[in-house]
């Protein structure tokens, strides 16, 4: 016997099973229409599909804006590869268009037919087709034919400025450096299918000065057997970072090969003590407290810079005598003034990973007591404060991007509009006197060596931290610089002249036009020099990109290596030319 409630239950189960079959069939249809065969080596998560009257364009999200130096030289660009794909299940009336597609792709008809006879859902008919081939295929509007635009992030300068530039992941998202900070700006697109739009980013860095700074930093690291370090040059009036070298660096295109702990911008690490600045700040305060009758003429108080031992494991290069340095006693409001100079806070630099440092609430009033406390800062913080002490008591915001791009900063990257009260006793007359005191034509104005006080000297077991500060020109500074070397195993006092070479690079940086002056200079040079398309054949990718960028011409890049072909050809008048396609191998 079958009970009535069991009949109802069986009927309900059959109904439920029928609905499940229908739903599965529906989902299967959708999957069949959209799935990508993983064997085709195409990451479906990276494809953005757009439908336009039966034509499908798939575009990789790696289409990002270029990153340029202040003169227009290219730091980062994109290499585009266009492929033509086919979905055989969607193709209709193949004989009507097959011959035309065969001619456009330069594929023989039998080969193309065999490819389309494949049972795979998605087939790559041809890689690396030209822009012109892509346009012709698009105009045909054949349903089932798709264009895939893939972009590879290329760094023509290799590891140059890599801690500043950062890198991106396979999905085109910035993971480090400027690529991370301005990710939303660099990823912006205008929706074009063949000519993708994006926002380029111009940096305050100069490629030539950056290269010189990295070479000099490498030299100092080698001479003093240091483990790591940084060298930063900044405009004292506006905070533009003209060079930021940090070692070790890496190849942005192969960043995964380096240990994660070495992917660090050392200019932002807050593990540097303030020994290099405390004597200067104390001396300036003491000068402000003196009556005019007590102030000696500068000529009678000035000293040549020399190394003086402050305490065990603490040595300072400065214009003060050993007695003057040993008489240093932190004044009551030094913590307030250190806060006013930005210590214990973020500088607002547009790079990720900045540390805020540490600052005691009230230092003890004993000789060198502040130097023994856990007072730390980053090289950027120290450079910023030093610049304020030599330039009108103005605390600038360091920045790497040249143009105003605040709306594109990631949360937490911009300055928090912190208002820093100027140091009340720091007068223009006192700053001028300090400049004359600190002026050194052949090396840094201040330098410090710090190592473990358990040892009498620097060694492999007890390496040192070395910091140097300077500026140029000596009477009216335009740039300031800081060098930090960590893990130093050879005493700089034994390698005279090692730290002094940094000033040579700073003097080169002074020649850079600031703000928008470079745009005018570059435009005038281009107008005088270029009226026809130059010959790019035989030049490297980097040389060709630099030339075209300086002329204001957008570059379509295919391949890497040496230029073997260009369009337009050399000698063609530049009237109306906006794009040049170059092929390299």
Buried (B, 14 or more C-beta within 10 A) or exposed (E): EEEEEEEEEEEEEEEEEEEEEEEEEEEEEEEEEEEBEEEBEBEBEBBEEEEEEEBBBBBBBBBBBBBBBBBBBBBBBBBBBBBBBBBBEBBEEBEEBBEEBBEBBEBEEEEBBEBBEEEBBBBBBBEEBBBEBBBBBBEEEBBBBBBBBBBBBBBBBEBBBBBBBBBBBEEBBBBBBBBBBBBBBBBEBEEEBBEBEBBBBBBBBBBBBBBBBBEBBBEBBEBBBBEBBBBBBBBBBBBBBBBBBBBBBBBBBEBEEBEEEEBBBBBBBBBBBBBBBBBBBBBBBBBBEEEEEEEEEEEEBEEEBEBBEBBEBBBBBBBBEEEBBBEBBBBEBBBBBBBBBBBBBBBBBBBBBBBBBBBBEEBEEEBBBBBBBEBBBBBBBBBBBBBBBBBEBEBBBBBBBBEEBEEBBBEEBBBEEEEBEEBEBBBEEBBBBBBBBBBBEEBBBBBBBBBEEEBEEBBEEBBBBBBBBBBBBBEEBBBBBBBBBBBBBBBBEEEEEBBBBBBEBBEBBBEBBBEEEBBEEBBEEBEEEBEEBBEBBEBBBBBBBBBBBBBBBBBBBBBEEBBEBBBBEEEEEBEEBEEBBBBBE
